[in-house]
């Protein structure tokens, strides 16, 4: 898996793992500082060997100032 965080035109990719579980658990997190207000997106991409990545999940959210 690859977790892709995008904010203000900057895209950062982080490798990760999704595994079956009997309970909910956080798969990825990111520190967002006070200067990073605005629209963010997170995408989870598959990572199959030799195949182009497939988007498994995508969400946009807005970080507001305090």
Backbone torsions as a table, in degrees:
resi	resn	phi	psi	omega
1	UNK	NA	151.0	171.8
2	UNK	-129.5	128.6	175.5
3	UNK	-97.6	124.2	-177.4
4	UNK	-114.5	116.2	178.2
5	UNK	-103.9	128.6	-179.8
6	UNK	-128.9	132.2	177.5
7	UNK	-151.8	129.5	174.3
8	UNK	56.5	37.1	178.4
9	UNK	81.2	-0.6	179.4
10	UNK	-101.8	126.0	-177.5
11	UNK	-113.2	127.4	177.7
12	UNK	-125.6	130.3	-179.3
13	UNK	-107.1	136.7	178.2
14	UNK	-131.2	128.6	176.6
15	UNK	-68.8	150.5	179.7
16	UNK	-160.4	-178.6	-177.9
17	UNK	-136.8	135.9	168.2
18	UNK	-112.2	128.5	-177.8
19	UNK	-132.1	146.9	177.0
20	UNK	-60.3	145.6	-179.0
21	UNK	-154.3	156.9	176.7
22	UNK	-89.6	-2.7	178.2
23	UNK	-138.2	162.4	177.6
24	UNK	-74.7	139.9	177.2
25	UNK	-146.9	150.0	179.1
26	UNK	-72.6	127.6	179.9
27	UNK	-89.4	-32.3	-179.5
28	UNK	-156.9	152.3	174.6
29	UNK	-147.5	165.0	-178.0
30	UNK	-147.9	135.6	174.9
31	UNK	-75.1	128.5	177.3
32	UNK	-119.7	113.7	-177.0
33	UNK	-83.1	172.3	-174.2
34	UNK	-63.3	-22.6	179.9
35	UNK	-84.3	-2.8	-174.8
36	UNK	-103.3	39.8	178.3
37	UNK	-71.2	157.7	178.1
38	UNK	120.1	-165.2	-175.6
39	UNK	-84.8	132.0	175.8
40	UNK	-120.9	158.3	168.7
41	UNK	-137.6	150.6	174.6
42	UNK	-126.2	133.3	174.8
43	UNK	-126.0	143.4	172.2
44	UNK	-114.2	120.4	-177.4
45	UNK	-111.0	143.4	175.2
46	UNK	-72.1	160.5	-179.0
47	UNK	-134.7	65.9	178.0
48	UNK	-83.9	137.0	-179.3
49	UNK	-60.9	123.4	175.2
50	UNK	82.7	-15.0	-180.0
51	UNK	-99.3	149.0	174.7
52	UNK	-65.0	147.0	-179.2
53	UNK	-63.5	147.7	177.5
54	UNK	-115.7	135.4	177.7
55	UNK	-75.0	117.7	178.8
56	UNK	-92.7	-28.7	-176.8
57	UNK	-156.6	143.9	175.5
58	UNK	-149.2	138.6	177.5
59	UNK	-149.2	140.5	171.7
60	UNK	-106.8	145.6	176.1
61	UNK	-147.3	160.4	-177.2
62	UNK	-116.6	130.0	174.7
63	UNK	-98.1	122.0	-178.9
64	UNK	-99.8	155.6	176.7
65	UNK	-70.1	154.0	178.4
66	UNK	-70.0	NA	NA
